[in-house]
Amino acid sequence: MYLQSRRTFLKGAAFSVAGSAIAKGVFTTDALAESVAESKFTNTPDSLSFYPPMEEWADFKELDGDDWKRGGIDRKGVRSESNPDGIEVNDYMIVPTACSNCEASCGLTAWIDKKSFTVKKYMGNPLHPASRGRNCAKGYATQSQMYDPDRIAFPLKRAPGSARGEGKWVRTTWNEAMTTIGKKMGDTLEKGDELSKKSIMFHVGRPNENGFTGKVWHTLGTDAFNSHTNICSSGGRTPTIQWANDDRSSPDWANAKLIFLNSSHAADAGHYFQQSASFIADARAKGAKLVVMDPRMSNSAGMADLWIAAWPGTEPLIYLYLTQRILNEGKVDRDFVKKLMNWEVFLDNKKYLEYMVEKGYIAKVPTKNDFDTFLDTIKELYTPYTLAHVSKETHVPADRLEKLYDMFIWAGTSVSTYFWRATAAGNRGGWMSGRTGFLPLALRGAIGPEGGTFFHHFHVISVAGKGGSATIGQGKRGANIPKVDVYNELTWPPEWPLSTYEMSFLLPHLLSDTA
């Protein structure tokens, strides 16, 4: 159960030659006393240690927790040849691996029983730089995925004569399954016509291979990759694509001064939440402030320095309130904005500026193209987002909005946040949450510095994102792969030409039972 050196144990429990008579008084037989004395187990450790040192991973012994329920080593001793009724000792080999139940890929260790060569349990990996030995329930559920009695461990095919939806299946072999599927796809692709290229679909849940499979389909000349993105995270990804042509935000929680949790709470749910929660705890221990924007009193909101319960869907107004005050009070990081925001493009687009005048967003088209003119123009653009207006629309008391602004300015460039689901996925136009949310961050220069908010590929290397160069024979960046010339309408229905991601929630309705 608990570990410490035999020497410390003997000293602490008085199991020395002189103290052997005392041991006989505790245990019913000499065998029980000797079984404990000769082991490394004790009920009184110097300290609690959750993981053994790595040098012991190849051969680690631990008392069995279930068997301990019979009475523990004080009553039963440790199982040995001379004490067969003692508490069982598991003989483990600890193998590092990674969890695949979401794309966070937290570290796991598989504790393999050397006697049965089965995994008796999964634990975290203390050497993993992100999860650091901690896992959520999905990680530990890997055990059930392997050994659950209801797990489907072999391929099934629809029973002959049955129709889709009847739930009638018969077992088949892997060879038959792969041959049948492969031949059907091969025969379809061999035709080479437009309809055939639209007749194959490969659908995944969370593609932890980071897009590599989609590249494989491209080598076959077909756009046949579909995932669950549109019912998951497209409202969070769309703004980051529009801002920086990247996939999502990537906060530096551990070094932040202000942790601004909105949309999917990094400490409650969503991708990386277990990893994020521990880094957020590190930051708070160093004095960081926590703001939670959520209509619910969530776990995070309950421990926040400031809880903002905005009317669902009105969160973008709060970001624009911050923007308005930053501009009007001269709190803009001029060097950052001038260098990294495309303000020249904004001023050069006279047709769009004329449109803004027509809509009444600004009074007139600016005549100058300098940086100060840009700041003056957007200051006018966002002037309507006053404290009174935003408080009324969001149902957030004015004093809370003012406190949020003060904390936002206090943190300087060390504001970490994450735009993902919840408000982004649960409201019409939810993508505007991230779209507006990045604006006050950018104006303050909080995108990219230590403790700030980064974009995904500031921190992540995507092998699959390199295209064909990830695979032998495809050429540099996939130069040797012919471009796909037909879009798959099961993924990209023509009725929705402006969809940012595949319309995965429509896929079941678009499929017909022709198999």
HUPEZI-V563794 format. One record per residue. RES is the residue in one small letter. NEAR is the number of other ideal C-beta (glycine too) atoms within 8 Angstrom. Layout:
BEGIN
((RES NEAR) (RES NEAR))
END
This chain:
BEGIN
((m 9) (y 9) (l 8) (q 10) (s 6) (r 7) (r 6) (t 9) (f 14) (l 11) (k 8) (g 10) (a 10) (a 9) (f 11) (s 8) (v 4) (a 4) (g 10) (s 10) (a 6) (i 8) (a 12) (k 9) (g 6) (v 7) (f 12) (t 3) (t 7) (d 7) (a 10) (l 13) (a 15) (e 11) (s 16) (v 14) (a 11) (e 7) (s 10) (k 9) (f 11) (t 11) (n 8) (t 5) (p 10) (d 5) (s 4) (l 5) (s 8) (f 6) (y 9) (p 9) (p 5) (m 6) (e 4) (e 9) (w 12) (a 6) (d 8) (f 11) (k 8) (e 9) (l 13) (d 10) (g 7) (d 5) (d 9) (w 10) (k 6) (r 8) (g 6) (g 10) (i 14) (d 8) (r 7) (k 11) (g 16) (v 14) (r 11) (s 13) (e 4) (s 7) (n 14) (p 7) (d 6) (g 13) (i 14) (e 8) (v 11) (n 11) (d 9) (y 13) (m 9) (i 13) (v 8) (p 10) (t 9) (a 8) (c 14) (s 5) (n 8) (c 8) (e 8) (a 12) (s 8) (c 17) (g 16) (l 15) (t 14) (a 10) (w 12) (i 12) (d 12) (k 7) (k 5) (s 4) (f 6) (t 7) (v 11) (k 8) (k 6) (y 12) (m 11) (g 15) (n 13) (p 8) (l 7) (h 12) (p 4) (a 9) (s 14) (r 11) (g 11) (r 9) (n 14) (c 8) (a 5) (k 9) (g 14) (y 9) (a 9) (t 11) (q 10) (s 8) (q 7) (m 8) (y 8) (d 7) (p 4) (d 4) (r 9) (i 5) (a 3) (f 8) (p 9) (l 8) (k 10) (r 8) (a 9) (p 5) (g 3) (s 7) (a 5) (r 6) (g 4) (e 7) (g 4) (k 7) (w 8) (v 9) (r 6) (t 9) (t 7) (w 7) (n 6) (e 10) (a 11) (m 8) (t 8) (t 9) (i 8) (g 8) (k 8) (k 8) (m 9) (g 8) (d 8) (t 10) (l 13) (e 6) (k 7) (g 7) (d 6) (e 6) (l 6) (s 11) (k 15) (k 11) (s 6) (i 12) (m 10) (f 9) (h 7) (v 10) (g 5) (r 9) (p 11) (n 7) (e 7) (n 10) (g 10) (f 10) (t 11) (g 10) (k 16) (v 9) (w 12) (h 13) (t 10) (l 8) (g 10) (t 12) (d 12) (a 11) (f 11) (n 13) (s 11) (h 9) (t 11) (n 11) (i 7) (c 8) (s 11) (s 12) (g 12) (g 17) (r 13) (t 13) (p 16) (t 17) (i 11) (q 6) (w 11) (a 6) (n 3) (d 10) (d 8) (r 13) (s 13) (s 11) (p 14) (d 12) (w 13) (a 8) (n 9) (a 16) (k 12) (l 14) (i 16) (f 10) (l 16) (n 14) (s 14) (s 14) (h 14) (a 15) (a 10) (d 11) (a 5) (g 11) (h 8) (y 9) (f 15) (q 13) (q 13) (s 13) (a 10) (s 11) (f 10) (i 15) (a 8) (d 10) (a 15) (r 10) (a 6) (k 6) (g 6) (a 11) (k 12) (l 13) (v 15) (v 14) (m 11) (d 15) (p 6) (r 6) (m 7) (s 10) (n 7) (s 13) (a 12) (g 8) (m 6) (a 11) (d 6) (l 12) (w 10) (i 13) (a 11) (a 12) (w 9) (p 8) (g 10) (t 11) (e 14) (p 11) (l 12) (i 16) (y 13) (l 13) (y 14) (l 12) (t 14) (q 13) (r 10) (i 13) (l 13) (n 8) (e 6) (g 4) (k 9) (v 10) (d 9) (r 7) (d 7) (f 11) (v 13) (k 9) (k 6) (l 7) (m 8) (n 5) (w 10) (e 7) (v 7) (f 10) (l 12) (d 7) (n 8) (k 7) (k 6) (y 8) (l 13) (e 9) (y 8) (m 10) (v 12) (e 6) (k 6) (g 4) (y 6) (i 10) (a 4) (k 5) (v 8) (p 11) (t 3) (k 5) (n 7) (d 6) (f 8) (d 6) (t 11) (f 12) (l 10) (d 9) (t 13) (i 9) (k 10) (e 9) (l 9) (y 11) (t 9) (p 6) (y 11) (t 9) (l 9) (a 7) (h 10) (v 15) (s 12) (k 7) (e 9) (t 13) (h 9) (v 13) (p 6) (a 9) (d 6) (r 10) (l 16) (e 9) (k 9) (l 13) (y 11) (d 8) (m 13) (f 13) (i 10) (w 9) (a 14) (g 9) (t 11) (s 14) (v 17) (s 16) (t 13) (y 15) (f 15) (w 12) (r 12) (a 11) (t 12) (a 18) (a 13) (g 9) (n 10) (r 4) (g 6) (g 12) (w 13) (m 9) (s 18) (g 17) (r 13) (t 11) (g 15) (f 14) (l 11) (p 12) (l 13) (a 14) (l 13) (r 15) (g 12) (a 13) (i 13) (g 6) (p 9) (e 6) (g 12) (g 17) (t 14) (f 12) (f 13) (h 12) (h 9) (f 8) (h 6) (v 7) (i 3) (s 9) (v 8) (a 11) (g 8) (k 9) (g 10) (g 16) (s 10) (a 10) (t 9) (i 3) (g 5) (q 14) (g 10) (k 6) (r 8) (g 12) (a 8) (n 7) (i 12) (p 5) (k 4) (v 10) (d 5) (v 9) (y 8) (n 14) (e 9) (l 10) (t 14) (w 11) (p 10) (p 6) (e 4) (w 8) (p 5) (l 4) (s 10) (t 8) (y 10) (e 11) (m 12) (s 14) (f 6) (l 8) (l 13) (p 5) (h 5) (l 8) (l 8) (s 3) (d 6) (t 3) (a 3))
END
